[in-house]
Amino acid sequence: MTYATMRRYLSAFNDQLAIRSNQVFATMGFFWFCLVFTLIPLRWPAAMPFVQYASSGVLQLVAMPLIGVGTILAARSTDQQVRNQHEAMMQTVQNIQAMMTELHQTNQELSARITRALETQDDQT
């Protein structure tokens, strides 16, 4: 396995880990877990050092960067979707403009025919 291939796999793994972590951390279930976790020392004061370590060490040092990267990756995906929608909309606008031009030309041709027909009819009477 080459270095470039390994680097691509690692990058894909990192992206998936950040996105999945963001999906877990950005839920109300995780909020309730954190709330209950911080209330544990009220019932069992001996658990306070562990709760402090876990909340400051794990949640702040590990979860926060994952949330940041996951948010960036989600925004990148959203940006691509917006670009695709914009391109599709611009194509639709171009199609509508072409149809409007064609309809305008058809309208002019029909108006000219009607005008000629009316002039011919007036000449005959």
VODRENSE-642071 format. One record per atom (N, C-alpha, C, O, CB): atom name; x, y, z. Coordinates in pm, whole numbers, plus 50000, padded with zeros to 5 digits. Glycine has a CB too. Example, Ala and Ser with C-alpha at 12.3 -4.5 7.8 and 13.67 -1.06 7.14 Angstrom:
<rs>
> at, c1, c2, c3
> N, 51319, 49431, 50780
> CA, 51230, 49550, 50780
> C, 51320, 49670, 50780
> O, 51424, 49668, 50846
> CB, 51131, 49553, 50905
> N, 51285, 49775, 50708
> CA, 51367, 49894, 50714
> C, 51290, 50003, 50787
> O, 51341, 50114, 50804
> CB, 51408, 49940, 50572
</rs>
This chain:
<rs>
> at, c1, c2, c3
> N, 50085, 49883, 50000
> CA, 50000, 50000, 50000
> C, 50090, 50124, 50000
> O, 50182, 50135, 50081
> CB, 49903, 50000, 50123
> N, 50063, 50214, 49909
> CA, 50146, 50332, 49898
> C, 50107, 50435, 50004
> O, 50002, 50427, 50066
> CB, 50135, 50393, 49757
> N, 50194, 50530, 50021
> CA, 50171, 50637, 50118
> C, 50047, 50719, 50080
> O, 49968, 50755, 50167
> CB, 50295, 50728, 50129
> N, 50032, 50749, 49953
> CA, 49919, 50829, 49908
> C, 49786, 50756, 49931
> O, 49688, 50817, 49973
> CB, 49934, 50864, 49759
> N, 49784, 50627, 49904
> CA, 49663, 50548, 49926
> C, 49628, 50543, 50074
> O, 49512, 50560, 50112
> CB, 49679, 50406, 49870
> N, 49729, 50519, 50156
> CA, 49708, 50513, 50300
> C, 49658, 50648, 50352
> O, 49571, 50655, 50440
> CB, 49838, 50472, 50373
> N, 49713, 50754, 50298
> CA, 49673, 50888, 50340
> C, 49527, 50915, 50302
> O, 49454, 50978, 50379
> CB, 49765, 50993, 50277
> N, 49484, 50869, 50183
> CA, 49345, 50886, 50140
> C, 49250, 50809, 50233
> O, 49146, 50861, 50272
> CB, 49327, 50839, 49995
> N, 49287, 50685, 50267
> CA, 49203, 50606, 50356
> C, 49194, 50671, 50494
> O, 49086, 50676, 50554
> CB, 49258, 50463, 50369
> N, 49305, 50720, 50543
> CA, 49307, 50786, 50673
> C, 49222, 50913, 50671
> O, 49150, 50941, 50766
> CB, 49451, 50818, 50716
> N, 49231, 50989, 50564
> CA, 49151, 51110, 50550
> C, 49003, 51077, 50547
> O, 48922, 51145, 50612
> CB, 49192, 51187, 50425
> N, 48966, 50974, 50472
> CA, 48825, 50933, 50465
> C, 48775, 50886, 50602
> O, 48664, 50917, 50643
> CB, 48806, 50822, 50360
> N, 48861, 50810, 50672
> CA, 48826, 50764, 50807
> C, 48806, 50882, 50901
> O, 48710, 50886, 50977
> CB, 48934, 50669, 50861
> N, 48898, 50978, 50896
> CA, 48888, 51096, 50982
> C, 48761, 51175, 50954
> O, 48693, 51220, 51046
> CB, 49010, 51185, 50964
> N, 48729, 51191, 50826
> CA, 48607, 51263, 50790
> C, 48483, 51192, 50843
> O, 48394, 51256, 50899
> CB, 48598, 51279, 50638
> N, 48478, 51061, 50824
> CA, 48362, 50984, 50872
> C, 48351, 50989, 51024
> O, 48241, 51002, 51079
> CB, 48371, 50839, 50825
> N, 48465, 50979, 51093
> CA, 48465, 50986, 51240
> C, 48413, 51122, 51286
> O, 48333, 51129, 51379
> CB, 48606, 50961, 51295
> N, 48458, 51229, 51223
> CA, 48414, 51364, 51262
> C, 48265, 51383, 51235
> O, 48194, 51441, 51317
> CB, 48494, 51471, 51187
> N, 48218, 51334, 51122
> CA, 48076, 51351, 51088
> C, 47989, 51269, 51183
> O, 47888, 51319, 51234
> CB, 48049, 51309, 50942
> N, 48027, 51145, 51208
> CA, 47949, 51060, 51299
> C, 47951, 51116, 51441
> O, 47848, 51117, 51510
> CB, 48004, 50916, 51298
> N, 48067, 51163, 51485
> CA, 48076, 51221, 51619
> C, 47987, 51344, 51630
> O, 47920, 51365, 51731
> CB, 48221, 51258, 51653
> N, 47987, 51424, 51526
> CA, 47903, 51544, 51526
> C, 47756, 51505, 51534
> O, 47677, 51571, 51601
> CB, 47929, 51629, 51400
> N, 47718, 51397, 51466
> CA, 47580, 51351, 51470
> C, 47542, 51303, 51610
> O, 47427, 51317, 51651
> CB, 47558, 51240, 51369
> N, 47638, 51247, 51684
> CA, 47609, 51200, 51819
> C, 47610, 51316, 51918
> O, 47519, 51330, 51999
> CB, 47711, 51094, 51861
> N, 47713, 51399, 51911
> CA, 47727, 51507, 52008
> C, 47622, 51617, 51991
> O, 47590, 51686, 52088
> CB, 47864, 51568, 51996
> N, 47569, 51633, 51875
> CA, 47473, 51740, 51849
> C, 47329, 51690, 51861
> O, 47245, 51722, 51778
> CB, 47495, 51799, 51710
> N, 47302, 51612, 51965
> CA, 47167, 51561, 51988
> C, 47121, 51598, 52128
> O, 47201, 51626, 52216
> CB, 47163, 51408, 51968
> N, 46991, 51597, 52146
> CA, 46937, 51622, 52279
> C, 46969, 51505, 52372
> O, 46982, 51524, 52493
> CB, 46785, 51645, 52273
> N, 46981, 51385, 52318
> CA, 47018, 51270, 52401
> C, 47154, 51290, 52467
> O, 47172, 51259, 52584
> CB, 47019, 51143, 52318
> N, 47248, 51342, 52391
> CA, 47381, 51369, 52447
> C, 47374, 51482, 52549
> O, 47445, 51478, 52650
> CB, 47481, 51404, 52336
> N, 47290, 51581, 52525
> CA, 47272, 51688, 52622
> C, 47222, 51631, 52754
> O, 47274, 51664, 52861
> CB, 47174, 51794, 52569
> N, 47119, 51544, 52746
> CA, 47064, 51486, 52870
> C, 47167, 51398, 52939
> O, 47175, 51396, 53062
> CB, 46937, 51405, 52839
> N, 47247, 51326, 52862
> CA, 47354, 51245, 52921
> C, 47451, 51334, 52998
> O, 47487, 51303, 53112
> CB, 47429, 51165, 52811
> N, 47491, 51443, 52938
> CA, 47585, 51535, 53005
> C, 47523, 51597, 53130
> O, 47590, 51612, 53232
> CB, 47630, 51646, 52909
> N, 47396, 51631, 53121
> CA, 47329, 51689, 53237
> C, 47324, 51590, 53353
> O, 47357, 51625, 53466
> CB, 47187, 51734, 53199
> N, 47285, 51468, 53325
> CA, 47280, 51365, 53429
> C, 47420, 51337, 53482
> O, 47441, 51320, 53602
> CB, 47215, 51235, 53374
> N, 47516, 51333, 53392
> CA, 47655, 51307, 53430
> C, 47707, 51414, 53526
> O, 47780, 51382, 53620
> CB, 47746, 51300, 53305
> N, 47670, 51539, 53503
> CA, 47717, 51645, 53592
> C, 47641, 51647, 53725
> O, 47689, 51705, 53822
> CB, 47703, 51781, 53524
> N, 47526, 51584, 53729
> CA, 47450, 51579, 53854
> C, 47488, 51461, 53943
> O, 47447, 51456, 54058
> CB, 47302, 51573, 53822
> N, 47564, 51367, 53891
> CA, 47606, 51249, 53969
> C, 47674, 51288, 54100
> O, 47644, 51228, 54203
> CB, 47699, 51161, 53886
> N, 47766, 51385, 54101
> CA, 47833, 51419, 54228
> C, 47738, 51472, 54336
> O, 47775, 51473, 54454
> CB, 47940, 51521, 54203
> N, 47620, 51517, 54299
> CA, 47525, 51561, 54403
> C, 47478, 51443, 54486
> O, 47452, 51456, 54606
> CB, 47405, 51632, 54339
> N, 47467, 51329, 54422
> CA, 47423, 51208, 54494
> C, 47543, 51133, 54553
> O, 47536, 51084, 54665
> CB, 47343, 51116, 54401
> N, 47652, 51124, 54476
> CA, 47773, 51053, 54519
> C, 47892, 51148, 54508
> O, 47957, 51153, 54404
> CB, 47796, 50923, 54433
> N, 47921, 51221, 54613
> CA, 48030, 51320, 54608
> C, 48167, 51259, 54576
> O, 48255, 51330, 54527
> CB, 48038, 51392, 54740
> N, 48187, 51133, 54603
> CA, 48317, 51070, 54575
> C, 48343, 51061, 54424
> O, 48457, 51042, 54382
> CB, 48322, 50930, 54638
> N, 48239, 51073, 54345
> CA, 48254, 51063, 54200
> C, 48296, 51197, 54138
> O, 48320, 51204, 54017
> CB, 48123, 51017, 54136
> N, 48306, 51302, 54218
> CA, 48338, 51434, 54165
> C, 48470, 51439, 54088
> O, 48472, 51499, 53980
> CB, 48342, 51533, 54278
> N, 48581, 51381, 54135
> CA, 48704, 51389, 54057
> C, 48691, 51322, 53919
> O, 48742, 51373, 53820
> CB, 48819, 51325, 54134
> N, 48622, 51209, 53914
> CA, 48604, 51142, 53785
> C, 48518, 51227, 53691
> O, 48549, 51238, 53572
> CB, 48540, 51005, 53806
> N, 48412, 51285, 53743
> CA, 48324, 51369, 53661
> C, 48400, 51490, 53610
> O, 48386, 51528, 53494
> CB, 48199, 51414, 53741
> N, 48481, 51550, 53695
> CA, 48560, 51666, 53652
> C, 48661, 51625, 53545
> O, 48678, 51696, 53445
> CB, 48634, 51729, 53772
> N, 48728, 51512, 53565
> CA, 48826, 51466, 53466
> C, 48756, 51437, 53332
> O, 48803, 51479, 53226
> CB, 48899, 51339, 53516
> N, 48645, 51366, 53339
> CA, 48576, 51327, 53216
> C, 48521, 51450, 53143
> O, 48530, 51459, 53020
> CB, 48463, 51229, 53247
> N, 48465, 51543, 53218
> CA, 48405, 51659, 53151
> C, 48512, 51754, 53098
> O, 48497, 51807, 52987
> CB, 48312, 51733, 53247
> N, 48618, 51776, 53172
> CA, 48719, 51870, 53124
> C, 48817, 51802, 53029
> O, 48860, 51862, 52931
> CB, 48796, 51932, 53241
> N, 48852, 51679, 53058
> CA, 48949, 51609, 52973
> C, 48890, 51553, 52847
> O, 48940, 51579, 52737
> CB, 49013, 51500, 53050
> N, 48786, 51476, 52861
> CA, 48730, 51406, 52746
> C, 48639, 51497, 52663
> O, 48659, 51512, 52543
> CB, 48652, 51282, 52792
> N, 48543, 51557, 52728
> CA, 48446, 51635, 52653
> C, 48506, 51760, 52590
> O, 48477, 51791, 52474
> CB, 48332, 51674, 52743
> N, 48588, 51830, 52664
> CA, 48642, 51955, 52610
> C, 48760, 51932, 52517
> O, 48771, 51999, 52414
> CB, 48682, 52046, 52722
> N, 48847, 51840, 52551
> CA, 48967, 51821, 52469
> C, 48946, 51728, 52350
> O, 49020, 51736, 52252
> CB, 49078, 51768, 52555
> N, 48849, 51640, 52358
> CA, 48826, 51546, 52249
> C, 48700, 51581, 52170
> O, 48704, 51589, 52047
> CB, 48814, 51404, 52305
> N, 48591, 51602, 52240
> CA, 48464, 51622, 52170
> C, 48457, 51757, 52099
> O, 48403, 51765, 51988
> CB, 48349, 51612, 52267
> N, 48509, 51860, 52157
> CA, 48497, 51993, 52095
> C, 48568, 52000, 51959
> O, 48509, 52053, 51865
> CB, 48555, 52098, 52188
> N, 48691, 51951, 51945
> CA, 48752, 51953, 51811
> C, 48675, 51867, 51711
> O, 48663, 51903, 51594
> CB, 48896, 51906, 51819
> N, 48624, 51752, 51757
> CA, 48545, 51667, 51667
> C, 48419, 51739, 51621
> O, 48381, 51728, 51504
> CB, 48508, 51536, 51737
> N, 48355, 51811, 51711
> CA, 48235, 51886, 51673
> C, 48271, 51994, 51572
> O, 48199, 52015, 51474
> CB, 48167, 51948, 51798
> N, 48383, 52062, 51595
> CA, 48426, 52166, 51502
> C, 48454, 52112, 51363
> O, 48409, 52169, 51263
> CB, 48548, 52235, 51555
> N, 48529, 52004, 51356
> CA, 48562, 51944, 51226
> C, 48437, 51888, 51160
> O, 48418, 51904, 51039
> CB, 48668, 51833, 51242
> N, 48352, 51823, 51238
> CA, 48227, 51770, 51182
> C, 48138, 51879, 51126
> O, 48074, 51861, 51023
> CB, 48152, 51692, 51288
> N, 48134, 51993, 51194
> CA, 48055, 52105, 51145
> C, 48111, 52159, 51014
> O, 48036, 52191, 50923
> CB, 48051, 52217, 51250
> N, 48243, 52168, 51005
> CA, 48306, 52215, 50882
> C, 48276, 52119, 50767
> O, 48243, 52163, 50656
> CB, 48460, 52229, 50901
> N, 48287, 51989, 50793
> CA, 48259, 51891, 50687
> C, 48113, 51894, 50646
> O, 48081, 51881, 50528
> CB, 48298, 51750, 50735
> N, 48023, 51910, 50743
> CA, 47881, 51918, 50709
> C, 47853, 52044, 50627
> O, 47773, 52041, 50533
> CB, 47794, 51918, 50837
> N, 47919, 52154, 50662
> CA, 47901, 52277, 50584
> C, 47956, 52261, 50444
> O, 47898, 52312, 50348
> CB, 47970, 52396, 50655
> N, 48066, 52190, 50430
> CA, 48124, 52165, 50297
> C, 48025, 52087, 50211
> O, 48007, 52116, 50092
> CB, 48258, 52087, 50308
> N, 47960, 51988, 50270
> CA, 47860, 51909, 50198
> C, 47741, 51996, 50159
> O, 47690, 51986, 50048
> CB, 47814, 51790, 50283
> N, 47698, 52080, 50250
> CA, 47587, 52170, 50223
> C, 47624, 52269, 50113
> O, 47542, 52298, 50025
> CB, 47546, 52245, 50350
> N, 47745, 52320, 50117
> CA, 47791, 52413, 50012
> C, 47786, 52347, 49875
> O, 47746, 52410, 49777
> CB, 47934, 52461, 50042
> N, 47825, 52221, 49867
> CA, 47822, 52150, 49739
> C, 47679, 52131, 49691
> O, 47651, 52145, 49572
> CB, 47892, 52013, 49752
> N, 47588, 52100, 49784
> CA, 47448, 52086, 49746
> C, 47391, 52218, 49694
> O, 47315, 52221, 49598
> CB, 47365, 52037, 49866
> N, 47430, 52328, 49759
> CA, 47383, 52459, 49715
> C, 47437, 52491, 49576
> O, 47365, 52544, 49492
> CB, 47425, 52568, 49815
> N, 47565, 52458, 49552
> CA, 47622, 52480, 49418
> C, 47547, 52400, 49312
> O, 47515, 52452, 49205
> CB, 47771, 52442, 49417
> N, 47519, 52274, 49343
> CA, 47445, 52189, 49248
> C, 47305, 52245, 49221
> O, 47260, 52248, 49106
> CB, 47435, 52045, 49302
> N, 47237, 52290, 49327
> CA, 47104, 52347, 49309
> C, 47111, 52475, 49228
> O, 47023, 52502, 49146
> CB, 47039, 52373, 49445
> N, 47215, 52555, 49252
> CA, 47230, 52680, 49177
> C, 47252, 52651, 49028
> O, 47192, 52716, 48942
> CB, 47347, 52763, 49233
> N, 47337, 52555, 48999
> CA, 47362, 52519, 48859
> C, 47234, 52468, 48792
> O, 47205, 52504, 48678
> CB, 47472, 52412, 48850
> N, 47157, 52386, 48863
> CA, 47032, 52336, 48807
> C, 46933, 52450, 48785
> O, 46863, 52454, 48684
> CB, 46970, 52229, 48901
> N, 46929, 52543, 48879
> CA, 46838, 52657, 48865
> C, 46880, 52746, 48748
> O, 46795, 52795, 48674
> CB, 46834, 52738, 48996
> N, 47009, 52767, 48731
> CA, 47057, 52849, 48620
> C, 47024, 52782, 48486
> O, 46990, 52850, 48389
> CB, 47209, 52874, 48632
> N, 47035, 52650, 48480
> CA, 46998, 52578, 48358
> C, 46850, 52594, 48330
> O, 46809, 52613, 48215
> CB, 47034, 52428, 48370
> N, 46768, 52587, 48434
> CA, 46624, 52606, 48419
> C, 46593, 52747, 48369
> O, 46508, 52765, 48282
> CB, 46552, 52579, 48552
> N, 46663, 52846, 48425
> CA, 46642, 52984, 48381
> C, 46680, 52999, 48234
> O, 46608, 53066, 48159
> CB, 46724, 53082, 48468
> N, 46790, 52940, 48193
> CA, 46831, 52947, 48052
> C, 46727, 52881, 47962
> O, 46695, 52933, 47855
> CB, 46968, 52880, 48032
> N, 46674, 52767, 48005
> CA, 46569, 52700, 47927
> C, 46444, 52786, 47916
> O, 46382, 52795, 47809
> CB, 46534, 52564, 47991
> N, 46406, 52850, 48025
> CA, 46288, 52936, 48024
> C, 46312, 53057, 47933
> O, 46222, 53098, 47859
> CB, 46253, 52983, 48166
> N, 46434, 53114, 47939
> CA, 46465, 53226, 47851
> C, 46456, 53185, 47704
> O, 46404, 53260, 47622
> CB, 46605, 53282, 47882
> N, 46505, 53067, 47671
> CA, 46497, 53018, 47533
> C, 46351, 52999, 47492
> O, 46313, 53034, 47381
> CB, 46575, 52886, 47517
> N, 46271, 52944, 47583
> CA, 46129, 52926, 47553
> C, 46059, 53060, 47536
> O, 45974, 53075, 47449
> CB, 46061, 52844, 47663
> N, 46094, 53157, 47619
> CA, 46032, 53290, 47608
> C, 46070, 53356, 47476
> O, 45986, 53420, 47412
> CB, 46076, 53379, 47726
> N, 46195, 53340, 47434
> CA, 46237, 53395, 47305
> C, 46159, 53331, 47192
> O, 46113, 53399, 47101
> CB, 46389, 53375, 47284
> N, 46144, 53200, 47199
> CA, 46069, 53128, 47097
> C, 45923, 53171, 47096
> O, 45864, 53190, 46990
> CB, 46080, 52977, 47119
> N, 45864, 53186, 47213
> CA, 45725, 53230, 47221
> C, 45709, 53373, 47168
> O, 45611, 53405, 47102
> CB, 45675, 53222, 47365
> N, 45807, 53457, 47198
> CA, 45802, 53595, 47148
> C, 45807, 53597, 46995
> O, 45733, 53671, 46931
> CB, 45918, 53679, 47207
> N, 45895, 53515, 46939
> CA, 45905, 53508, 46792
> C, 45776, 53454, 46732
> O, 45728, 53506, 46631
> CB, 46024, 53419, 46750
> N, 45719, 53352, 46794
> CA, 45593, 53295, 46746
> C, 45482, 53399, 46755
> O, 45400, 53410, 46664
> CB, 45555, 53169, 46828
> N, 45480, 53475, 46864
> CA, 45379, 53580, 46881
> C, 45394, 53686, 46772
> O, 45295, 53732, 46716
> CB, 45391, 53644, 47020
> N, 45517, 53726, 46743
> CA, 45539, 53825, 46637
> C, 45493, 53772, 46501
> O, 45429, 53843, 46424
> CB, 45688, 53865, 46631
> N, 45525, 53645, 46473
> CA, 45483, 53585, 46346
> C, 45331, 53580, 46336
> O, 45274, 53613, 46232
> CB, 45541, 53444, 46331
> N, 45265, 53538, 46443
> CA, 45119, 53531, 46442
> C, 45057, 53670, 46429
> O, 44959, 53688, 46357
> CB, 45068, 53462, 46569
> N, 45114, 53766, 46499
> CA, 45062, 53904, 46489
> C, 45076, 53954, 46346
> O, 44985, 54019, 46293
> CB, 45136, 53998, 46586
> N, 45190, 53925, 46283
> CA, 45210, 53968, 46144
> C, 45110, 53900, 46052
> O, 45055, 53965, 45963
> CB, 45355, 53937, 46097
> N, 45084, 53771, 46072
> CA, 44987, 53699, 45990
> C, 44846, 53757, 46007
> O, 44773, 53776, 45910
> CB, 44987, 53549, 46025
> N, 44812, 53784, 46133
> CA, 44678, 53839, 46160
> C, 44665, 53977, 46096
> O, 44562, 54009, 46037
> CB, 44653, 53847, 46313
> N, 44770, 54057, 46109
> CA, 44768, 54190, 46049
> C, 44752, 54180, 45897
> O, 44672, 54253, 45839
> CB, 44896, 54269, 46084
> N, 44826, 54091, 45833
> CA, 44815, 54071, 45687
> C, 44675, 54021, 45651
> O, 44616, 54066, 45553
> CB, 44921, 53970, 45637
> N, 44623, 53929, 45731
> CA, 44489, 53875, 45702
> C, 44384, 53984, 45714
> O, 44292, 53991, 45633
> CB, 44456, 53759, 45795
> N, 44396, 54068, 45814
> CA, 44300, 54177, 45832
> C, 44313, 54280, 45721
> O, 44213, 54334, 45673
> CB, 44319, 54244, 45968
> N, 44436, 54307, 45680
> CA, 44457, 54402, 45570
> C, 44401, 54346, 45441
> O, 44340, 54420, 45364
> CB, 44606, 54433, 45552
> N, 44419, 54218, 45417
> CA, 44366, 54154, 45298
> C, 44214, 54158, 45300
> O, 44151, 54181, 45197
> CB, 44416, 54009, 45287
> N, 44156, 54135, 45416
> CA, 44012, 54136, 45430
> C, 43958, 54279, 45408
> O, 43854, 54296, 45344
> CB, 43970, 54083, 45569
> N, 44027, 54379, 45460
> CA, 43984, 54519, 45439
> C, 43995, 54558, 45292
> O, 43911, 54632, 45241
> CB, 44069, 54615, 45525
> N, 44099, 54509, 45224
> CA, 44115, 54540, 45081
> C, 44004, 54477, 44998
> O, 43964, 54535, 44897
> CB, 44252, 54491, 45031
> N, 43954, 54363, 45037
> CA, 43851, 54294, 44962
> C, 43714, 54359, 44982
> O, 43626, 54345, 44897
> CB, 43846, 54147, 45003
> N, 43696, 54428, 45089
> CA, 43565, 54490, 45112
> C, 43558, 54629, 45062
> O, 43454, 54694, 45075
> CB, 43532, 54489, 45256
</rs>
